[in-house]
Amino acid sequence: MASLDWSQCPAVESVPGKRSGAVVFRGTRTPVSVIFENLQDMTVDEVMKEFGVTREQVEAVLQFAAQSTEAPVPSTPNVGSFR
């Protein structure tokens, strides 16, 4: 699976020297990975409280990740029928 281009998501940032350049929620030191690591066991409200992020930030990250997985299927040239 290809990695996401987080530079296209305005809710996050990656700053060299801040969390070793990890992708974090903008204006925080909270890595985006906490969302994906914790939503199975925690509600969005619990994640927000535990990690100090807003609902808008969480929704933006989840929406960005979901949209990034909806890449168009590449077309293949017609090489004849398979039998």
ABEGO torsion letter per residue (X at the ends): XBBBBAAABAABBBBBGBGGGBBBBBGBABBAAAAAAAAAABBAAAAAAAAGBBAAAAAAAAAAAAAAAABBBBBBBBAEBBX
